[in-house]
Amino acid sequence: MASTAAAAKDSAGIEDGLWIRSRRFDLIFLTASGVLVFLPYLSYGLLRNLGSSSESASLIVGLAVTLLVGGPHMYSTYLRTALEPRFRERFGLLAYAPLIIIPALVVLGSVYSFLTLLTGFFFWASLHVTHQAQYISETYRRKASPRLSPLDRWLDGAVILGALYTVAMYKFVEDRFTLGSSTLFFPAFLKHLWVARAFTVGFAALFLFYAIRTAREIRRGESSWPRLVFMAATVALAFVVPVFENLDIAFQGFNTWHSLQYLALTWFILSRKADRGEIGSGFVQGLAGNQHTGKFYAAMIGATLISGAVYLMLWKGFGMPQDRSYYVVVLSFLLIHYFYDHFLFREFAPLQSPPAEAAGR
């Protein structure tokens, strides 16, 4: 009886027009998990106090985040794309080309223009993180109101991206935006304080417009508090993260939250697709569903460990610099993940229950 009641409650959470899966799931994995943003920085500080060098502490924190959530979230993308026959059939060349082109560009960039590679990576990463948060927000919007305009979609993304770059812009113009040992490229003609100040004023105006528009949505009953809390947390943390001095560790914190969100959503989508018989791969089917949660996560950890072995081979075996070895391996898979997600973040059907499914409950 207790399990039946719990299932009914969770089912109601999906259908009540508020939650993506359930109150507990959404708050734990999508919103409240934002507190994890500060965990890597706290861990870094603890390691430094215990006597680790800055480089060793950064490496330990980075590898821990990569192993536990960063790598698994990245490789979970392939379960819905490269390993899914229906995805490959639907997108054809676009499903295959990045598997060759992107790793080739990463290797060339690491050899001939590492700074350009890092700068392009950071810019695409910021768009990717923003796109995922906008995807979650739009899912909440679709559940709360049938009215949805392209402006709503773009405003969500613009406010998140603006928050992320407001403080970062000051570091760009002062040549203090550093990842590893590399200061990211920023055009010389824009390295003026007035550029950062103008960006701040522009973001403040955008945020004010967004707040007024959101207040009107609330009065019309076209918003929901799950989306409002999610967006408030996302914008606030996006603004705070670039404030920290060690940007490598700070962005590992943001990556921790982002990766946990992604893993949770992928697990949920695959579970729902498995229930509906919408998975075309036997291998993926064996990792999908509530009963296979452990196998799903273990497989993603395994994929991360394999890529870690390649990273160690490049670093220790072939003598490549540690940071370049890391980025060559990680970016080859990560940028493909970004590319595929531009398609996945346009699909809202996997997060919505059809009427037939609701009626069957």
VENGIDA-V236802 format. One record per run of one state. SS is the DSSP state (H for helix, E for strand, - for the rest). FROM is the first residue (numbers start at 1). LEN is the number of residues. Records with the same first field share a line. If there is no record, write none. Layout:
SS->FROM-LEN ; FROM-LEN
This chain:
-->1-1 ; 16-7 ; 50-4 ; 81-4 ; 92-1 ; 113-1 ; 145-5 ; 174-4 ; 180-2 ; 184-4 ; 191-2 ; 220-5 ; 242-5 ; 277-5 ; 286-4 ; 318-4 ; 345-4 ; 352-3 ; 361-1
H->2-14 ; 23-27 ; 54-27 ; 85-7 ; 93-20 ; 114-31 ; 150-24 ; 188-3 ; 193-27 ; 225-17 ; 247-30 ; 282-4 ; 290-28 ; 322-23 ; 349-3 ; 355-6
E->178-2 ; 182-2
